[in-house]
């Protein structure tokens, strides 16, 4: 299983950004894929999860602003982030696990930096 997150960058407050998590070696029918983030000096924080049954979950900070669309043809899950705030600044990671989204995920991709600043 391999995961590769990309799409980070610098965006102004209120703007949008779409992160991509390209995956291989797994099927979404068997694995959950989630997004985490880690800001400087803070612990890694769960953001969102697409479970193997297709259900979607979001953290309180992500609810109403973020979504997790997918593109089966490209083997990619996205994190669409809207109404971004400076506190969303972090390194974002995607991860996968057959048991669902939890504290310990079996597979992690390298992170992508998101900076929200004017």
DSSP file (Angstrom, degrees, kcal/mol; ACC not computed):
  #  RESIDUE AA STRUCTURE BP1 BP2  ACC     N-H-->O    O-->H-N    N-H-->O    O-->H-N    TCO  KAPPA ALPHA  PHI   PSI    X-CA   Y-CA   Z-CA
    1    1 A X              0   0    0      0, 0.0     2,-0.4     0, 0.0    24,-0.2   0.000 360.0 360.0 360.0 132.6    0.0    0.0    0.0
    2    2 A X  E     -A   24   0A   0     22,-2.3    22,-2.0   105,-0.1     2,-0.4  -0.994 360.0-172.3-133.7 142.4    1.3    3.4   -0.9
    3    3 A X  E     -A   23   0A   0     -2,-0.4   107,-0.6   105,-0.3     2,-0.4  -0.988   1.6-172.0-131.8 140.6   -0.2    6.9   -0.3
    4    4 A X  E     -Ab  22 110A   0     18,-1.9    18,-2.5    -2,-0.4     2,-0.3  -0.930   7.0-160.6-138.0 112.5    1.0   10.2   -1.6
    5    5 A X  E     +A   21   0A   0    105,-0.8     2,-0.3    -2,-0.4    16,-0.2  -0.700  23.7 153.6 -89.8 143.1   -0.5   13.5   -0.5
    6    6 A X  E     +A   20   0A   0     14,-2.2    14,-2.8    -2,-0.3   106,-0.1  -0.948  30.3  78.8-154.8 172.1   -0.1   16.6   -2.6
    7    7 A X        +     0   0    0     -2,-0.3    11,-0.2     1,-0.2    -1,-0.1   0.433  56.1 141.0 104.4   0.3   -1.6   19.9   -3.4
    8    8 A X        +     0   0    0     12,-0.1     2,-0.3    84,-0.1   106,-0.3  -0.164  17.2 124.4 -69.7 169.7   -0.6   22.0   -0.4
    9    9 A X  E     -f  114   0B   0    104,-0.6   106,-2.8   103,-0.1     2,-0.5  -0.986  59.2 -49.5 169.1-166.9    0.5   25.6   -0.7
   10   10 A X  E     +f  115   0B   0     -2,-0.3     2,-0.3   104,-0.2   106,-0.2  -0.851  52.9 169.6 -99.9 129.3   -0.1   29.1    0.5
   11   11 A X  E     -f  116   0B   0    104,-2.7   106,-2.0    -2,-0.5     2,-0.1  -0.988  32.0-114.4-140.0 148.0   -3.7   30.5    0.5
   12   12 A X    >   -     0   0    0     -2,-0.3     3,-2.3   104,-0.2    72,-0.2  -0.451  48.2 -83.1 -78.5 153.9   -5.3   33.6    1.9
   13   13 A X  T 3  S+     0   0    0      1,-0.3    72,-0.2    -2,-0.1    -1,-0.1  -0.291 120.0  26.8 -54.4 138.2   -7.8   33.4    4.7
   14   14 A X  T 3  S+     0   0    0     70,-3.4    69,-0.6     1,-0.3    -1,-0.3   0.277 101.2 117.0  89.0 -10.8  -11.2   32.6    3.3
   15   15 A X    <   -     0   0    0     -3,-2.3    69,-2.3    69,-0.2     2,-0.3  -0.120  58.7-120.5 -83.4-177.4   -9.8   30.8    0.3
   16   16 A X        -     0   0    0     66,-0.2     2,-0.3    67,-0.2    66,-0.2  -0.875  22.3-179.9-126.0 156.4  -10.0   27.2   -0.8
   17   17 A X  E     - C   0  81A   0     64,-2.4    64,-3.1    -2,-0.3     2,-0.5  -0.980  15.4-148.1-153.0 143.5   -7.5   24.5   -1.5
   18   18 A X  E     - C   0  80A   0     -2,-0.3     2,-0.3   -11,-0.2    62,-0.2  -0.961  12.4-161.8-119.2 118.2   -7.9   20.9   -2.6
   19   19 A X  E     - C   0  79A   0     60,-2.5    60,-2.2    -2,-0.5     2,-0.4  -0.697   8.9-146.9 -92.8 149.1   -5.4   18.3   -1.4
   20   20 A X  E     -AC   6  78A   0    -14,-2.8   -14,-2.2    -2,-0.3     2,-0.5  -0.917  11.0-165.9-117.2 143.1   -5.0   15.0   -3.2
   21   21 A X  E     -AC   5  77A   0     56,-2.2    56,-2.1    -2,-0.4     2,-0.5  -0.892  12.1-163.9-126.3  99.7   -4.2   11.5   -1.8
   22   22 A X  E     -AC   4  76A   0    -18,-2.5   -18,-1.9    -2,-0.5     2,-0.3  -0.718  14.6-169.7 -84.6 128.9   -3.2    9.2   -4.5
   23   23 A X  E     +A    3   0A   0     52,-2.7     2,-0.3    -2,-0.5   -20,-0.2  -0.857  15.0 178.5-123.3 155.0   -3.3    5.6   -3.4
   24   24 A X  E     +A    2   0A   0    -22,-2.0   -22,-2.3    -2,-0.3     3,-0.1  -0.983  62.5  37.1-147.2 154.4   -2.2    2.2   -4.7
   25   25 A X  S    S+     0   0    0     -2,-0.3     2,-0.3   -24,-0.2    -1,-0.1   0.601 103.6  72.1  81.6  11.0   -2.3   -1.3   -3.4
   26   26 A X        -     0   0    0    -24,-0.1     2,-0.4     5,-0.0    -1,-0.2  -0.971  66.4-136.4-148.6 163.1   -5.7   -1.0   -1.8
   27   27 A X    >>  -     0   0    0     -2,-0.3     3,-1.8    -3,-0.1     4,-1.7  -0.968  20.7-131.6-121.3 144.0   -9.4   -0.6   -2.6
   28   28 A X  T 34 S+     0   0    0     -2,-0.4    26,-0.2     1,-0.3     5,-0.1   0.684 105.8  67.2 -68.2 -16.0  -11.7    1.8   -0.9
   29   29 A X  T 34 S+     0   0    0      1,-0.2    -1,-0.3    24,-0.1     3,-0.1   0.704 113.5  30.2 -74.1 -17.6  -14.2   -1.0   -0.3
   30   30 A X  T <4 S+     0   0    0     -3,-1.8     2,-0.4     1,-0.1    -2,-0.2   0.642 118.5  54.1-111.1 -21.6  -11.7   -2.6    2.1
   31   31 A X     <  -     0   0    0     -4,-1.7     2,-0.4    21,-0.1    67,-0.2  -0.881  65.5-138.1-121.0 145.8   -9.9    0.4    3.5
   32   32 A X  E     -G   97   0B   0     65,-2.8    65,-1.9    -2,-0.4     2,-0.4  -0.814  20.2-158.3 -90.2 141.8  -10.8    3.6    5.3
   33   33 A X  E     +GH  96  50B   0     17,-2.3    17,-3.1    -2,-0.4     2,-0.3  -0.990  16.7 173.8-122.1 131.9   -8.8    6.7    4.2
   34   34 A X  E     -GH  95  49B   0     61,-2.6    61,-2.1    -2,-0.4     2,-0.4  -0.846  25.8-126.9-133.0 168.9   -8.5    9.7    6.4
   35   35 A X  E     +GH  94  48B   0     13,-2.6    12,-2.9    -2,-0.3    13,-1.5  -0.948  24.0 177.5-118.4 137.6   -6.8   13.0    6.7
   36   36 A X  E     -GH  93  46B   0     57,-2.9    57,-2.9    -2,-0.4     2,-0.3  -0.869   8.6-159.3-127.8 163.7   -4.8   14.2    9.6
   37   37 A X  E     -GH  92  45B   0      8,-2.4     8,-3.6    -2,-0.3     2,-0.4  -0.990   6.3-160.0-144.7 154.9   -2.8   17.4   10.2
   38   38 A X  E     -G   91   0B   0     53,-2.2    53,-2.4    -2,-0.3     2,-0.2  -0.954   7.9-161.1-139.0 117.4   -0.1   18.6   12.5
   39   39 A X    >   -     0   0    0      4,-0.5     3,-2.3    -2,-0.4    51,-0.1  -0.592  44.9 -76.2 -90.5 157.6    0.6   22.2   13.2
   40   40 A X  T 3  S+     0   0    0      1,-0.3    -1,-0.1    -2,-0.2     3,-0.1  -0.289 118.3   5.8 -55.8 129.0    4.0   23.3   14.6
   41   41 A X  T 3  S+     0   0    0      1,-0.3     2,-0.3    -3,-0.1    -1,-0.3   0.522 113.5 101.0  77.6   4.9    4.3   22.5   18.3
   42   42 A X  S <  S-     0   0    0     -3,-2.3    -1,-0.3     1,-0.0     2,-0.1  -0.809  74.9-102.8-121.3 162.0    1.0   20.6   18.4
   43   43 A X        -     0   0    0     -2,-0.3    -4,-0.5     1,-0.1     2,-0.1  -0.382  51.5 -83.9 -76.3 159.1    0.0   17.0   18.3
   44   44 A X        -     0   0    0     -6,-0.2     2,-0.4    -2,-0.1    -6,-0.2  -0.420  50.2-155.0 -63.9 138.4   -1.3   15.3   15.1
   45   45 A X  E     -H   37   0B   0     -8,-3.6    -8,-2.4    -2,-0.1     2,-0.2  -0.956  13.6-122.7-124.6 131.8   -5.0   16.0   14.8
   46   46 A X  E     +H   36   0B   0     -2,-0.4   -10,-0.2   -10,-0.2     3,-0.1  -0.510  30.6 172.9 -71.7 139.9   -7.6   14.0   13.0
   47   47 A X  E     -     0   0B   0    -12,-2.9    12,-2.7     1,-0.4     2,-0.3   0.760  54.6 -19.0-114.2 -50.8   -9.5   16.0   10.3
   48   48 A X  E     -HI  35  58B   0    -13,-1.5   -13,-2.6    10,-0.2    -1,-0.4  -0.985  49.6-153.1-160.6 162.6  -11.7   13.7    8.3
   49   49 A X  E     -HI  34  57B   0      8,-2.3     8,-2.2    -2,-0.3     2,-0.6  -0.992  10.2-160.0-148.8 135.9  -12.4   10.1    7.3
   50   50 A X  E     -HI  33  56B   0    -17,-3.1   -17,-2.3    -2,-0.3     6,-0.2  -0.963  29.6-150.6-109.7 111.5  -13.9    8.1    4.4
   51   51 A X    >   -     0   0    0      4,-2.8     3,-1.9    -2,-0.6   -20,-0.1  -0.283  26.7-105.6 -79.9 167.5  -14.8    4.7    5.8
   52   52 A X  T 3  S+     0   0    0      1,-0.3   -21,-0.1   -22,-0.2    -1,-0.1   0.730 121.0  57.4 -66.9 -21.0  -14.9    1.5    3.7
   53   53 A X  T 3  S-     0   0    0      2,-0.1    -1,-0.3   -23,-0.1   -24,-0.1   0.399 122.6-105.8 -88.4   4.0  -18.7    1.6    3.8
   54   54 A X  S <  S+     0   0    0     -3,-1.9    -2,-0.1     1,-0.3     2,-0.1   0.346  73.3 141.1  92.9  -6.6  -18.6    5.0    2.2
   55   55 A X        -     0   0    0     -5,-0.1    -4,-2.8     1,-0.0     2,-0.4  -0.391  39.5-145.0 -71.7 150.3  -19.6    7.0    5.3
   56   56 A X  E     -I   50   0B   0     -6,-0.2     2,-0.4    -2,-0.1    -6,-0.2  -0.928  15.5-175.6-120.2 138.4  -17.9   10.3    5.9
   57   57 A X  E     -I   49   0B   0     -8,-2.2    -8,-2.3    -2,-0.4     2,-0.3  -0.976   2.4-168.7-134.0 148.5  -16.9   11.9    9.2
   58   58 A X  E     -I   48   0B   0     -2,-0.4   -10,-0.2   -10,-0.2   -11,-0.1  -0.972  24.4-114.2-136.2 148.7  -15.4   15.2   10.0
   59   59 A X    >>  -     0   0    0    -12,-2.7     4,-2.0    -2,-0.3     3,-0.6  -0.297  41.3-103.3 -69.4 165.9  -13.8   16.8   13.0
   60   60 A X  T 34 S+     0   0    0      1,-0.2    -1,-0.1     2,-0.2   -13,-0.1   0.896 123.4  51.6 -59.2 -39.0  -15.6   19.7   14.6
   61   61 A X  T 34 S+     0   0    0      1,-0.2    -1,-0.2     3,-0.0   -14,-0.1   0.757 114.4  43.2 -71.2 -22.5  -13.2   22.2   13.0
   62   62 A X  T X> S+     0   0    0     -3,-0.6     4,-2.7   -15,-0.2     3,-2.2   0.705  84.4 112.1 -94.5 -22.9  -13.7   20.6    9.6
   63   63 A X  T 3< S+     0   0    0     -4,-2.0     4,-0.1     1,-0.3   -15,-0.0  -0.275  88.6   9.1 -58.6 129.2  -17.5   20.2    9.6
   64   64 A X  T 34 S+     0   0    0      2,-0.4    -1,-0.3     1,-0.1    -2,-0.1   0.254 129.8  55.9  87.4 -13.5  -19.2   22.5    7.2
   65   65 A X  T <4 S+     0   0    0     -3,-2.2    17,-1.7     1,-0.1     2,-0.3   0.684  99.4  51.7-118.7 -31.9  -16.0   23.6    5.5
   66   66 A X  E  <  -D   81   0A   0     -4,-2.7    -2,-0.4    15,-0.2     2,-0.3  -0.755  55.7-178.9-111.0 154.3  -14.2   20.5    4.3
   67   67 A X  E     -D   80   0A   0     13,-1.8    13,-2.4    -2,-0.3     2,-0.3  -0.955  23.5-136.6-144.9 165.9  -15.3   17.5    2.2
   68   68 A X        +     0   0    0     -2,-0.3    11,-0.2    11,-0.2    -2,-0.0  -0.649  29.0 174.1-126.7  73.6  -13.7   14.3    1.0
   69   69 A X        -     0   0    0     -2,-0.3     9,-3.0     8,-0.1     2,-0.3  -0.320  15.3-150.6 -72.6 165.4  -14.6   13.6   -2.7
   70   70 A X  E     -E   77   0A   0      7,-0.2     2,-0.4    -2,-0.0     7,-0.2  -0.942  15.4-154.0-135.7 156.8  -13.1   10.7   -4.5
   71   71 A X  E >>> -E   76   0A   0      5,-2.9     5,-1.9    -2,-0.3     3,-0.7  -0.893   7.7-171.8-131.2 101.2  -12.1    9.9   -8.1
   72   72 A X  G >45S+     0   0    0     -2,-0.4     3,-1.0     1,-0.2    -1,-0.1   0.874  84.8  57.7 -62.4 -37.8  -12.1    6.2   -8.7
   73   73 A X  G 345S+     0   0    0      1,-0.3    -1,-0.2     2,-0.1    -2,-0.0   0.805 114.4  37.8 -64.6 -28.2  -10.6    6.4  -12.1
   74   74 A X  G <45S-     0   0    0     -3,-0.7    -1,-0.3     2,-0.2    -2,-0.2   0.371 104.5-126.0-102.8   3.5   -7.6    8.2  -10.7
   75   75 A X  T <<5 +     0   0    0     -3,-1.0   -52,-2.7    -4,-0.5     2,-0.4   0.949  66.7 135.2  48.9  52.4   -7.3    6.2   -7.4
   76   76 A X  E   < -CE  22  71A   0     -5,-1.9    -5,-2.9   -54,-0.2     2,-0.4  -0.993  45.3-163.4-137.7 137.3   -7.4    9.4   -5.5
   77   77 A X  E     -CE  21  70A   0    -56,-2.1   -56,-2.2    -2,-0.4     2,-0.2  -0.961  21.9-154.2-113.4 138.1   -9.2   10.8   -2.5
   78   78 A X  E     -C   20   0A   0     -9,-3.0     2,-0.5    -2,-0.4   -58,-0.2  -0.686  17.2-146.0-109.7 161.0   -9.3   14.5   -2.0
   79   79 A X  E     -C   19   0A   0    -60,-2.2   -60,-2.5    -2,-0.2     2,-0.7  -0.920  19.6-162.3-122.3 103.2   -9.7   16.9    0.9
   80   80 A X  E     -CD  18  67A   0    -13,-2.4   -13,-1.8    -2,-0.5     2,-0.5  -0.775   9.0-168.3 -87.4 118.7  -11.6   19.9   -0.4
   81   81 A X  E     +CD  17  66A   0    -64,-3.1   -64,-2.4    -2,-0.7     2,-0.3  -0.940   8.7 175.3-115.7 121.7  -11.0   22.8    2.1
   82   82 A X        +     0   0    0    -17,-1.7   -66,-0.2    -2,-0.5   -67,-0.2  -0.781  60.3  24.4-118.7 163.8  -13.1   25.9    1.9
   83   83 A X  S    S-     0   0    0    -69,-0.6    -1,-0.2    -2,-0.3   -67,-0.2   0.911  84.7-160.2  49.7  49.6  -13.3   29.0    4.1
   84   84 A X        -     0   0    0    -69,-2.3   -70,-3.4    -3,-0.2     2,-0.3  -0.269   8.4-159.5 -67.1 146.7   -9.8   28.4    5.3
   85   85 A X    >   -     0   0    0    -72,-0.2     3,-2.4   -71,-0.1     4,-0.2  -0.847  32.6-109.3-122.1 156.8   -8.5   30.0    8.5
   86   86 A X  G >  S+     0   0    0     -2,-0.3     3,-1.8     1,-0.3    30,-0.4   0.841 117.6  63.6 -55.2 -32.0   -5.0   30.7    9.7
   87   87 A X  G 3  S+     0   0    0      1,-0.3    -1,-0.3   -48,-0.0   -48,-0.0   0.563  88.1  70.1 -72.3  -5.9   -5.5   28.0   12.3
   88   88 A X  G <  S+     0   0    0     -3,-2.4    -1,-0.3    28,-0.1     2,-0.2   0.519  70.6 120.3 -82.6  -6.0   -5.8   25.5    9.5
   89   89 A X    <   +     0   0    0     -3,-1.8     2,-0.3    -4,-0.2    26,-0.2  -0.426  41.4 106.6 -61.6 123.8   -2.1   26.0    8.8
   90   90 A X  E    S- J   0 114B   0     24,-1.9    24,-2.7    -2,-0.2     2,-0.6  -0.970  76.0 -80.4-177.7 170.4   -0.4   22.6    9.2
   91   91 A X  E     -GJ  38 113B   0    -53,-2.4   -53,-2.2    -2,-0.3     2,-0.4  -0.864  49.2-147.4 -88.5 128.1    1.2   19.7    7.5
   92   92 A X  E     -GJ  37 112B   0     20,-3.0    20,-2.1    -2,-0.6     2,-0.3  -0.830  16.2-173.4-104.9 135.6   -1.6   17.5    6.2
   93   93 A X  E     -G   36   0B   0    -57,-2.9   -57,-2.9    -2,-0.4     2,-0.4  -0.935  14.2-148.6-124.8 146.1   -1.3   13.7    5.9
   94   94 A X  E     +G   35   0B   0     -2,-0.3    15,-2.5    16,-0.3     2,-0.3  -0.893  22.0 178.8-108.7 150.8   -3.5   11.0    4.4
   95   95 A X  E     -GK  34 108B   0    -61,-2.1   -61,-2.6    -2,-0.4     2,-0.3  -0.968  13.2-151.8-147.9 158.2   -3.6    7.5    5.9
   96   96 A X  E     +GK  33 107B   0     11,-2.2    11,-2.2    -2,-0.3    10,-0.4  -0.971  15.0 166.7-137.6 149.6   -5.3    4.2    5.4
   97   97 A X  E >   -G   32   0B   0    -65,-1.9   -65,-2.8    -2,-0.3     3,-0.9  -0.962  35.9-136.3-160.3 142.7   -6.3    1.3    7.5
   98   98 A X  T 3  S+     0   0    0     -2,-0.3     3,-0.1   -67,-0.2   -46,-0.1   0.721 105.5  57.3 -72.5 -20.0   -8.6   -1.8    7.1
   99   99 A X  T 3  S-     0   0    0      1,-0.3    -1,-0.2   -67,-0.1     2,-0.2   0.440 116.0-103.0 -92.5   1.5  -10.0   -1.3   10.6
  100  100 A X    <   -     0   0    0     -3,-0.9     2,-0.6   -68,-0.1    -1,-0.3  -0.529  57.7 -35.4 106.6-177.9  -11.2    2.3   10.0
  101  101 A X  S    S+     0   0    0     -2,-0.2     2,-0.2   -68,-0.1     4,-0.1  -0.727  78.5 132.9 -87.6 120.8   -9.9    5.7   11.0
  102  102 A X  S    S-     0   0    0     -2,-0.6     3,-0.1     1,-0.0    -2,-0.1  -0.800  70.0 -74.1-149.6-169.7   -8.3    5.6   14.4
  103  103 A X  S    S+     0   0    0     -2,-0.2     2,-0.7     1,-0.2    -2,-0.0   0.885 119.4  47.1 -64.3 -38.7   -5.3    6.7   16.4
  104  104 A X  S    S-     0   0    0     -3,-0.0     2,-0.4     2,-0.0    -1,-0.2  -0.911  71.4-176.7-111.6 111.2   -3.1    4.1   14.8
  105  105 A X        -     0   0    0     -2,-0.7    -8,-0.2     1,-0.1    -4,-0.1  -0.842  23.8-140.7-105.9 143.4   -3.3    3.8   11.0
  106  106 A X  S    S+     0   0    0    -10,-0.4     2,-0.4    -2,-0.4    -9,-0.2   0.869  84.0  37.0 -72.3 -35.7   -1.3    1.1    9.2
  107  107 A X  E     -K   96   0B   0    -11,-2.2   -11,-2.2  -105,-0.0     2,-0.4  -0.959  63.9-177.9-128.0 134.2   -0.3    3.2    6.2
  108  108 A X  E     -K   95   0B   0     -2,-0.4  -105,-0.3   -13,-0.2   -13,-0.2  -0.964  13.8-146.7-128.7 144.8    0.7    6.9    6.0
  109  109 A X        -     0   0    0    -15,-2.5  -105,-0.2    -2,-0.4     2,-0.1  -0.616  38.4 -88.4 -96.7 166.9    1.7    9.1    3.1
  110  110 A X  B     -b    4   0A   0   -107,-0.6  -105,-0.8    -2,-0.2   -16,-0.3  -0.448  53.8-106.2 -70.3 150.9    4.2   11.9    3.3
  111  111 A X        -     0   0    0    -18,-0.1     2,-0.4    -2,-0.1   -18,-0.2  -0.241  20.2-145.5 -80.2 165.4    2.7   15.2    4.3
  112  112 A X  E     - J   0  92B   0    -20,-2.1   -20,-3.0  -106,-0.1     2,-0.3  -1.000  22.9-121.2-131.4 133.9    1.9   18.3    2.3
  113  113 A X  E     - J   0  91B   0     -2,-0.4  -104,-0.6   -22,-0.2     2,-0.5  -0.557  23.6-171.4 -82.1 131.6    2.2   21.8    3.8
  114  114 A X  E     -fJ   9  90B   0    -24,-2.7   -24,-1.9    -2,-0.3     2,-0.5  -0.990   3.5-174.9-118.9 125.2   -0.8   24.1    3.9
  115  115 A X  E     -f   10   0B   0   -106,-2.8  -104,-2.7    -2,-0.5     2,-0.7  -0.981   7.8-166.4-123.4 123.0   -0.2   27.7    5.0
  116  116 A X  E     +f   11   0B   0     -2,-0.5     2,-0.3   -30,-0.4  -104,-0.2  -0.920  35.5 129.4-110.6 109.9   -3.2   30.0    5.4
  117  117 A X              0   0    0   -106,-2.0    -2,-0.1    -2,-0.7   -32,-0.0  -0.994 360.0 360.0-159.6 149.0   -1.9   33.6    5.6
  118  118 A X              0   0    0     -2,-0.3  -106,-0.1  -106,-0.2    -1,-0.1   0.417 360.0 360.0 -93.8 360.0   -2.5   37.0    4.2
